[in-house]
Amino acid sequence: MFLKDRDINEQLLIKDRAIASSIQGIGIGDLDGRIIYVNDAVLRMWGSADPSDFLGRSALEFARSREEAEQIMKTVMEKGSWEGEIAGQRKDGSPIIVHLAANIVYNDRGEPLCIMDSFIDITDRKTMEGDLRIKDFAIASSIQGIGIGDLEGNITYVNNAALRMWGASDVSEVLGRSALEFAQSREEAEQVMETILLKGSWENEIAGWRKDDSPIIVHLAANIVYNYDGEPICIMVSFIDITDRKKIEEELRIKDFAIASSIQGIGIGDLEGNITYVNNAALRMWGASDSSEVLGLSALEFAQSREEAEQVMETILEKGSWEDEIAGWRKDGSPIIVHLSVNIVYNDRGEPVCIMVSFIDITDRKKMEEDLRIKDFAIASSIDAIVIGDLDGNITYVNQAFLNMWGDDNPETVIGRPVTSFAKSREFAHEVIEIVMHEGSWYGELEGVKKDNSTVTVLLAANLVTDAAGQAVCMMGTVVDITDRKNAQKQLEKYNEELETRVAERTRALVTANERLITEIEERKEIEKSLRQKEEEVRMQSLNLKETNTALKILLKQREQDKEDIEEKVLTNMKELVMPYIETLKNTTLDKKQKAYVDILESNIFNILSPYMKKLSTFYQSFTPMQIQIADLVKAGKTTKEISEMLNLSDRAIEFHRNSIRDKLGLKNKKINLRSYLLSLSQ
């Protein structure tokens, strides 16, 4: 019995020491919850060194929530035990969280003796769990993609942002896979992995593939995670999708390059109009090579009109934009005209930040437009008929002179029609077009048909018009109505034939008269001889001879008068019907060959008329053909304006010729009417 009690005491001692030295807090209380024992671990947890701070006190006092402690006590008493976490307060008032296991201790008879509590201080663990929970939530809800992988690069965790970036919704599609699979370049990914394992971290941009095989670019920061012993345990990666940013950067780079290399001048200025940027095209337009010559200057300084530039600036600030043409000065002082487009640039908040200007140098274009306008006016107002057609021979433009020649004022009746439809012989017109298309030009006469079906003879100069590259773009023809000239030529030929006939007839008459005269003279000699013989016969013969002489004188006088009439008529016809048109023809645009023909024609006509020139009136002999023509028109009662319109000369040219005529007639500085004087000379 003694040995048995001794064994029990030893066992009890061992248990007491085990309880006392346990790292777990152990406390014993009665069935009312009053503490009757605590070990050292409890004292340390509560922050005390004296058990008396506990003994006799209710365990409920140490709970943060008395209501919660009472509920636990009730559960222990009803069920015999309770286990869980409970929050309390240390001696210094600081919080403590313990994992508590409370049990009723029974005797051999099953009667409850006391309540035994064992508990572990899990305050730090709960704090760590809280911190870890916060960090887990932060990682899971981060807008950055975050992933964790083992040291071989196999993925063990990804957050939702990473899934969204990749285009998935279930982590099972990613977990367990090698991170290298997601890179566009496996070789590059392997080099990154080697760098991470060698240096412990890596950060840069890398290109990958999304789930749908679309490209993605991320800014990646990878680090090896070490435990407290400094041993690597995993690799953590955080990354940001910069695909859109890279795209924007690329677009911005392209736009920057486009602006810098644009053939349009582009400038940027502040809201006061001071220049902050110009591209190379703007510098070239202004005539500079260094932007430092421009930056900081007011844009208003480059305008020809400061007032106009200030008005433009006011419009821009008021309406936000302006577009039109404006004149300025280059660096060397030469003028420049630009087509200017100005806009205020706003930020995301709608606030104006700067003014952007784009402009094109239209100086040459404006000059060309002015030259073209002058040429268009010249063509439209030309007295020569001008027609333009496409390469198929269809008319695209005619001037007023062409319409007048055609006999209509409406160009719509002509535009679009084949040019060959105006020719009397369409076959010949087609041949002319073929020559123009192959040889580039054609010059000659052809017959056309007017709107009223009357025939017109024209002199046509047709040319193929080419562009700067030598490609044919259209055909152009200049048409001159020479119907009257052709008729005049025919009439002249007819008059020449009649003149030759009448001269021949007069010559034959003169020969006959001369022959008769010679015969009569011979007869008179015979008669004179006879008269010596017979006085009566002489008297009679003398009488006959006298009568014959009288008749011969009358005949010779008549012949001279007829000859003067013919000469006067020939000279008058030449002067009025031929010489004016030759003079007009000489004033038209002729090539060297045509001018030579006209000179020859004029020379031959003067050669023909030279035998009769000495018969001209004295005042006409010193006149030029043009002065003769103007003198006749003045004599006919025509005014200076009417003469200028008839001869296609200016009023000043007619006045010049009138003054020359007065000078040659000795009327200079004399108050004598020129028409009256000319009429008096012709009487």
Disulfide bonds with the S-S distance in Angstrom:
none
